[in-house]
Every structure is written in structure tokens, then in C-alpha cells.
């Protein structure tokens, strides 16, 4: 998450790590986002928002970061694209739990992750603009 935060503002900002002694777990504290319904803006505005999102995602890829979870697997409950939030400013990515760095997984795996993510991005475009 910190790696992505240094590249651009697409991924929710990491604030700090806290220990919840009651639950016995470490917790990531991130910036607070106030999501809007994907239909909150006109189609023309959504097209611009998507284009900016896609450019920022490609910038993350070029820097060696893949989110790896734009679209929720169909066997899991929840909305298909609930890791992408629309805020008043832009589309943002959350839940980087299974994200990967190029330097950690190597060229072949990273390229496969990026290819899958670009396919998910195309599906998100149709979903987001078709609302």
C-alpha cells in the first residue's frame, strides 16, 4: 500500500498500523473515504473519471504494482467491483490485501497479473459507464 501511495493517489492512503489488544490483531488504519453511488454523475463525467482511473492504474503497473483484485471472484459475496469506490474527487482503489509487486513475483507472474487486471478493467468500464 505504501508503495502504491508513493506512485499516485489511486490507492487509499495508508495511515498507520495499530494493535487491537482486545482482538489480538494488527489493524491497518487508512484514510476515510466517502463513497458515492456510481450513478452519482452524468455519463460524460463518468467517462472522464474512468479515463483518469485507467491512466493511474497503468501508472501503477509501470511502477511495478498490481492490485490483483479489481473484480471480486464470483464465488465470494458482495458487489462485483466493490474494491473500486467513487468519491467526490475520483475513483479510488481499496483492499490491497492480495496486491503484488513486480520485484516480489518476477516478470512472468507480474505480467499475468497485469493482463488479468486489464481484462477486469475493461469489464469495470462497461459496468461503470453502463449505469
C-alpha positions as CSV (number, residue, x, y, z in Angstrom):
1,X,0.0,0.0,0.0
2,X,2.8,2.4,0.9
3,X,4.5,1.6,-2.4
4,X,1.3,2.5,-4.4
5,X,0.8,5.6,-2.3
6,X,4.2,6.9,-3.4
7,X,3.3,6.4,-7.1
8,X,-0.1,8.3,-7.2
9,X,-3.3,8.8,-5.3
10,X,-5.3,5.9,-6.8
11,X,-5.0,3.5,-3.8
12,X,-6.5,4.5,-0.4
13,X,-3.8,6.2,1.7
14,X,-2.2,4.1,4.5
15,X,-2.1,6.0,7.8
16,X,-0.7,3.7,10.4
17,X,-0.7,0.2,11.9
18,X,-2.5,-0.3,15.2
19,X,-2.7,-3.3,17.5
20,X,-6.1,-4.2,18.8
21,X,-5.2,-5.9,22.1
22,X,-8.8,-7.0,22.7
23,X,-9.0,-8.9,19.5
24,X,-5.3,-9.7,19.4
25,X,-4.9,-8.5,15.8
26,X,-3.0,-5.8,13.9
27,X,-5.2,-3.4,12.0
28,X,-4.4,-1.1,9.1
29,X,-5.7,2.4,9.6
30,X,-6.4,4.1,6.3
31,X,-7.8,7.4,5.1
32,X,-11.5,7.8,5.4
33,X,-13.3,7.7,2.1
34,X,-16.9,8.8,1.5
35,X,-18.2,6.7,-1.4
36,X,-20.9,7.8,-3.8
37,X,-23.2,5.7,-5.9
38,X,-21.6,5.0,-9.3
39,X,-24.7,6.7,-10.9
40,X,-24.0,10.0,-9.0
41,X,-22.5,11.7,-12.0
42,X,-23.6,12.1,-15.7
43,X,-22.2,9.6,-18.2
44,X,-19.8,12.2,-19.7
45,X,-18.3,12.9,-16.3
46,X,-18.0,9.1,-15.6
47,X,-16.1,8.7,-18.8
48,X,-13.6,11.2,-17.7
49,X,-13.3,9.7,-14.3
50,X,-12.8,6.2,-15.8
51,X,-10.1,7.5,-18.2
52,X,-8.2,9.1,-15.2
53,X,-8.6,5.9,-13.2
54,X,-7.3,3.7,-16.1
55,X,-4.3,6.0,-16.6
56,X,-3.5,5.9,-12.9
57,X,-3.8,2.2,-12.8
58,X,-1.4,1.9,-15.8
59,X,1.0,4.2,-14.0
60,X,0.9,1.8,-11.0
61,X,1.6,-1.1,-13.4
62,X,4.5,0.7,-14.9
63,X,5.9,1.3,-11.5
64,X,5.7,-2.4,-10.6
65,X,2.4,-2.6,-8.6
66,X,-0.7,-4.7,-9.5
67,X,-3.8,-4.5,-7.3
68,X,-4.8,-8.1,-8.3
69,X,-8.4,-7.8,-7.2
70,X,-10.4,-5.2,-9.2
71,X,-13.3,-7.6,-9.7
72,X,-14.5,-9.8,-6.8
73,X,-14.4,-13.5,-7.7
74,X,-17.9,-14.8,-8.5
75,X,-17.8,-17.3,-5.6
76,X,-17.5,-14.5,-3.0
77,X,-20.4,-12.5,-1.7
78,X,-20.5,-8.8,-2.4
79,X,-20.7,-6.4,-5.3
80,X,-18.6,-7.3,-8.4
81,X,-16.5,-4.1,-8.2
82,X,-16.6,-3.2,-4.5
83,X,-12.9,-2.6,-4.3
84,X,-13.3,0.4,-6.6
85,X,-15.1,3.4,-4.9
86,X,-16.3,6.6,-6.5
87,X,-15.6,9.6,-4.3
88,X,-16.4,13.3,-4.9
89,X,-12.9,13.6,-6.3
90,X,-12.2,10.4,-8.3
91,X,-12.4,6.7,-8.5
92,X,-10.2,5.0,-5.8
93,X,-9.0,1.5,-5.0
94,X,-9.3,-0.1,-1.7
95,X,-8.4,-3.6,-0.3
96,X,-4.8,-4.2,-1.4
97,X,-4.6,-7.4,0.6
98,X,-3.5,-9.5,-2.3
99,X,-1.7,-6.9,-4.4
100,X,1.7,-7.8,-5.8
101,X,4.9,-6.1,-6.6
102,X,6.9,-6.9,-9.7
103,X,10.1,-7.4,-7.7
104,X,8.4,-9.9,-5.4
105,X,6.8,-12.2,-8.1
106,X,9.0,-11.8,-11.1
107,X,8.3,-10.9,-14.8
108,X,6.1,-13.7,-15.9
109,X,3.7,-13.7,-12.9
110,X,3.5,-9.9,-12.8
111,X,2.7,-9.7,-16.5
112,X,0.0,-12.3,-16.0
113,X,-1.5,-10.3,-13.0
114,X,-1.4,-7.1,-15.1
115,X,-3.1,-8.8,-18.1
116,X,-5.9,-10.2,-15.8
117,X,-6.3,-6.7,-14.2
118,X,-6.6,-5.1,-17.7
119,X,-9.3,-7.6,-18.6
120,X,-11.1,-6.7,-15.3
121,X,-10.6,-3.0,-16.1
122,X,-12.5,-3.5,-19.4
123,X,-15.3,-5.2,-17.6
124,X,-15.4,-2.4,-15.0
125,X,-15.6,0.2,-17.8
126,X,-18.7,-1.4,-19.2
127,X,-20.2,-1.7,-15.7
128,X,-19.4,1.8,-14.6
129,X,-20.3,3.6,-17.8
130,X,-23.5,1.5,-18.3
131,X,-25.0,2.5,-15.0
